[in-house]
């Protein structure tokens, strides 16, 4: 089902090497889907805990289950039982000046029923493999060089085959299966406290996506660069007002006519209602200029050429309702890069809800719900279309002992497209297994 792409693996190896050279958040592919809402860098684990003071934690998981639409296909669906194994490594280091958090993992999923005749018609037999391999790495580093100057880096890289509903990696990951791909989103920032109330934060964000499938690669492979500067003013101990400017440009590898540049003017607020409840909001406008044409051209199409002005919004709310319950709500509305060749841009609204609850010291649960609405702008030749995507994930964990845990879960993914041919699909996935940590 999956064939490694040399360029994708080379980029991933480079990301891994860069982390190892630096010294001592997580999402991955299919076998890590059930852990997507258990990122320990965002909220503490409930019910399992970290039982050892050793900074490295290794987890080995074995799972089995059933998938009723392995290929995320709109017709001729393939059902299969599967088994998967994965290894994950986390590392947490903290000092008064430096904080490092590392999450990484690798795994493989094997499908017992490997009837890939339909896929092979489109992929020259490349999909006939009955294995899925998935690798991910997430690194966060914060260093306070002086009481006023702080450096930070956040690196995320993955090679995977599954849809990705990450709210703030929007425009990079997809909400449907499009063969296997490598992507990375890396942010580097420098913050400086000019006065006790005024500070600035300058950042650079790098994004890259590379598909194994040549047909998709021709119109999707790209680099994304975003430079930003925040002006932060502390109006009270719990409230910070923010004004921000961003400049970004998108550079496609094989489709120069899809390139664009953007300017963002944003305002926002970071507020802590209490130690357990905080929110962060940014809102403003994006001015995007496409490289595909000129307003004076006879063939000028306002949907694919020229410029667009679009509202922009992003926000996050974190609330620890009780010692055993935590919830995170995210949302984003913006222009994004479409995943169809006939559309040059799309307007997307994304939102996700993540809930963790510990019933007892041994039994904990996670609930994740994600929704995405895409408005794909058409051209003179092709009409635009709307698409809605849903992702529901429910998981339960029972801790047998300090190192052993059993877990089970259910995931439902559905994509509904109003006019686009063969884009609708529904998928249900059931799994159960065990995890050993040391």
N, C-alpha and C positions, 0 to 999 in steps of 0.2 A: 504493500500500500504506500510505501514511502521510499524514496530514493534520495540519498544524500546529495546535496548540491555543493560542489567544491567551493564556490565563492561564499556561500552561506556559512559553511563549516569553517572556512578560513577566517571570516569575520568574527565568528564566535570564539575561535581559538585565540584570536587577538585580544578579545575582551577578557577572556579567562587569564591570559598571560599578563595583561595590564593590572588585573586585580592581584595576582600573585606577587607582582613586583612592588605593589604598594605596601605590603605587610598586612600582618594581621591587624527589602520587601519582596511575598514571592508568588509569582504566577508562572505556570508552565503549561505543558500540553495536556494531553488527554488524561493520563493517570494522576495529574495534579489538579484536575478540575474540582475534585471534592474538597481540596484544601484552599481553593481560591479565596474563600471568605475567612481564612484563619491566619492572616498575615500578622505575626507577632509584633511587627514593627509598628502596627497601627493601634491595636488594643491587646491587652494581656489575654493569654489563653485562659479559659475558664474550665475548671474541673480536672485538668491534667497537671499543670504547674511545671516548674523546672526544679528538679529534685537534686541536682548536683551543682556545685560551685565551679566546676571545670568549664572554661569559656566555650569550648566546642561541644556541640550536641549533634549526635548522629542518629538518624531515624531510618529504619528499614521497614518498608511496608509491602505486604503481599495482599492482593485483592482479586476477587473474581466477581463476575456479574453478567448481565444481559443487556444488549443494545439492540433496539428495534429498527435502527436506521444508521448503519455504520458509516455510510458514505454521505450522510446529510443530503440525500437525493429527494427530488420532488416526485419521482416515479421509479418503478422497478427497484423498490427499496430492498436492502439486504439486511436480514436479521442475523445475529450471531451471539453466542456466549463468548466471553473473553476472560482472560486472566492477565494480571499486570503485576509488575514488581518495580519498586523504585527505592532510591537511596537519596536522602536529603541531609545536608550539613548546614548547621547554623553556628555563627560565631558572634558573640557579643563582648565588646571591650569598652570599658568606660574609665575615664580619668577626669580630673578637674578641667583638663584642657582638650581632650580628644575623646570622641565617641565613634566607634566602628560597629556596624551591624552587617553581617553577611548571611545571605540565604542562597543556597545552591542545591541543585539536585539533577538527577538523571533517572530515566525509567524507560520501560518498554512494555507495550501492550500486545498481546497475541490474540487474534480472533480465530476461533475454531472453524467457523464456516467462512471460507474464502472464495466465494463465487463472484469473481470480479470481471466477468465477461463484458458487462456493460462499460465499466471504466476503461478496460483495455482498448476498446474501440476508439477512445479519445486520447489515450495516453501511450500508445504503442507498447502496451504491456507493462508500463512502469508502475501501474497501480496493483499489479498482481501479487505484490508482497503482502503477506498476512500479518506483518508487524508494523507497529507505530513506535518510533523512537522520539523521545522528548527530552530536551535539556534546557535548563534555565539557570540564570545567575542574577542575583540582586545584591547590590552593595551600597551602603550608605556611610559616608564619612563626614564628620564635623570636627573642625579643629579651631580652637580659639587662640589665635596667634598672640594677641594682646587683649586687654580688657575691652578694647574698642573694635578690634578687627577679627572677623570670623570667616573661615573658608569652609565650604561645604560641597560635597559631590554626591550625586545619586546616579547609580549605573544599573540599568536593567537590560538583559539580553536573553533571548530565547530562540530555540529552533523547535518548531511545533507544527501540528497539523490541524488543531481544533479551532473553532471560532473563539474570538476574544471579545468580551464585553466590557473591558476596562474603560471607566468613564473618562479618565484624564489622559490616557494614551490614545485619545480619539484621533482618527485619521491615520493611524498606523495599523492597529489590529482590525480584523474583520469580524462580522457577525455571522458569517457562514463559512463552511469549509471550502477552501479554494486550493486544494492540494497542500503541500508542505511549504513552510516559509521560515525565514530568519528575520527577526527584527530586534532593534535596540532603540531605547530612549534613554539618553544620558543628559543630566543637568549638572552644571557647575556654577557656583555662585560665590560672590564676595560681599560681605556685609560690613558696614562701618558705622559706628555710633558717633555722630558729629557732636551732638549735645545730649544731655540726659533725656530729651524728648524727641530729638530728630535723628533719623538714621536713613541710610540708603542700602539697597540690595541690588547688585548688578549680576546678571545671569546670562548664561549661554546654554541652550538646549539643542542637542543633536539627535536626530531621528533617522533611521534607515530601515528600509524593508526590501527583501530580496526573495523572490519566489522560485521554487524549483521548476514549476511548469512554464515552458517557454511562451505559451500563448498569453498567460496572465502576466508574465514578466515583462512582455513588450509594452504594456500600458500601465503597470503598477509599480515596478521597481523605481525607487526614488530616494533622494536625500532631503531631509528637512532641517533647516537651521533657523533658530529663533533667538534673538538678542533682546534682553529686557532690562529695564531699570525701574525699581520701586523707590518712591519717596514716602517714608513712613513717619507719621507724627503721633506721638503718644499723648492723647487728650486726657486720659485718666489711667490709673494702674491696670485696668481691665480692658481698655479700649484703645485700638490703634486705627487711625485713618490712613488710607493708602491711595496714592496716585501713581499710576504706572503707564509707561510707554513700552511697546514691544515692536520690533521690526523682524519680519520673518521672510524667508524665501524658500521655495520648493523647487528642486532640480530633479527632473525625471531623467533616467538613464537612457531610455530608448524612445521617449515621446516628448521632444522639446516643445511642441505646441501646447503641452499641458502645464508648462512651468508658470509660476506666478510669484509675486511679491506682495507683502501685506504690511500695513501699519495699524497698530492697535492703540487706542486711547481709552484707558480704563480707570475707574475709581472703585474703591471698596473699603471694607471694614473688617478687622479681626477683633472679635469680642469674646471674652470669657464671662459667662453669666455666673458661674461658680466653679470650684475646682473640678467638677464632674461634667460640666456642660459648656461647650464652646462652639463658635461658628466662625466661618471665614467666607466672604462673598466678594466677587469681582464682577463688575458690569461696565459696559461701554459700547464701543463701536469698532468694527474692523473695516478698513479700506483695502480691498484686494484688486490688484492689477494683473491681468492675464497677459501672457506673451503670445497668445495665439493669433492675434490680428491687430488691426488698426481701425479706428472709427471711420477713416476715409475709404477703406477698402470696399469694393462693390459687394464682396461676399461676407461683409462683417455680420456676425451673429452676436447679439448682446448677451446671449446665454453662454457662449463659449469664448468670446473675445472681449476686449475692452476692460471694464472695471465693474466691481460690485461693492456696494456698501451694505453692511449687515450688522444687526445688533449682536452683541457678544455677552454671555453670562456664564459664570461658573461659581459653584458654592459647595461647601462641606459643613455638615453639622455632626458633632460627636457628643454623645450623651451616655454617661454611665448611670443608668437608671438606678441600679443598686450594686452591691458588691459582686453579685452573681449575674448581672445583666448589663449588656452594653449594646448600643445601637449606633450605626453610622449611616448618614444619608448624604448622597452626592448628586449633583446635577450639573449639566452643561448644555448650552445652546450656542451653536457656532457654525461657521462654514467649515466643511471638511472635504477631503479628497474622496471622490466616489470610487466604487470598486467595479464599475462597468465602463467599457471603453467608449460608449456613446455619450456619456455625461462628463462634462468638464468640472463640475462642482456640485455640491449638494449642501442643503441646510439640514442640520442634525440636532435633535434634542435627545440627550441621554440622561438617565437617572438610575440610581441603584440604592437599594436598602440592604444593609447587612446587620443581622441581629445575632447575638451570642447570649446563651443563657445556660447557667449551671443549675441543674435540678438538685444535685447533691454534690459532695466532694468527689464522687466517682463518675457521675453521669452528667454529660454536657451536650448541648445541641447548637447547631448553627443553621441559620436561615438566610439565604441570599436571593434577592429578587432584582432583576435588571430589565429595563425597558428602553428601547431605542426607536425613534421615529426619524426616517430619512425622507427628505424631499429632494429627489434627483432632478436637477434642471436639464431639460432636453436641449436639442439644437433644431435648426431648420429641417434636418433630415429625420430626427427621431423625437418623439414626444417624451416629455418628462414623466416620471412615475413616482409614487409614494411606496414606502416599505416600512413595516413594523416588525420589530424583533423582540422576543421575550426569552428570558432565561430564569429558571427557577431551580434552586439548589437547596436541598434539605439533608442535613447530616446529623447523626447521633453517635456519640462516643462513650464507651464504658471503660474506665480505667481499672484493670484487674489488679495491678501492682504498680510500683513506682516506675517500672520500665516497660510494662505491657499494657496495651489497650486494644479493644475491639471497636470497630466502627462499621456503620452501615449508612447508606444514603440513596437518594433519588434525585435525578436531574432531568428537567424537561426544557428543551430548546425548540422554539417555533419561529419561523419567518413567514410573514404574510405580505405578498406583493400584489398591488392592485392590477397591474397590467403586464409587468415584465414576465416573459415566458420562462418557465422551468426554474424560477427562483424560490418558490414556496417550498417549505419542507417542515416536517415535524419530527422530533426525535425524543425518545425516552431512554433513560439509562439507569439501571439499578446495580448497586454494587455493595459488597460487604468484604471485610478483611480484618487484618491484624497489623499492628505497628509495634515494633520493638525499638526503644530509644536507649542510648547509652552515651 
